[in-house]
């Protein structure tokens, strides 16, 4: 049993105004940002014209939850956003958001909260994004009973053939090198995406009072941002 003195001290802590005010605020803010992330995904899916811009902000609301309210709130936001999208769009679309974008939001929140350099957070996010791409390929291939990896291989084969033709190589690349090229293509695409996510979050979160680590100097010079 808890000693009477210790129990009374805990009750006094729970009665403090800071605890009473912070708990509902934390819950409301977490729910609001989780629904914001879900809404961005929802609008991007049904209004493809806005998708190129909205896509940059898929993981940002959950990362903002981590910066403002910590790890537990960020995981709660990831779960709530997945449940909300499951109701609005079904579990399949919800799962495609959760993996990787909800998890990516938590990962970026951890990286930004610990002030790691951009190259580290971008690399970790790109790795998670690459895993997410292969997860979606595997998941959709099971649902459609078609191997979508073959489609990606065919696209990469066309790109490699075009490059070989331009540089004057007449041979056809082997299947092994084509698959390596496909992996590099997916990884590079995710690396570029994470770079744009960092740019968008840097410009946005600075104005919200939750700045992320500063980018490399050449980025600040390129964007003329102080």
Buried (B, 14 or more C-beta within 10 A) or exposed (E): EEEEEEEEEEEEEEEEEEEEEEEEEBEEBBBEBBBBBBBBBBEBBEEEEEBEEBBBBBBBBBBBBBBBBBEEBBBBBBEBBBBBBBEBBEEEBBBBBBBBBBBBBBBBBBBBBEEBEBEEBBBBBBBBBBBBBEBBBEBEBEEEEEEBBEEBBEEBBEEBBEEBEEEEEEEEBEEEEBBEBBBEBBBEBBBEBBBBBBBBBBEBBEEEEBBBBBBEEEBEEEEEEE
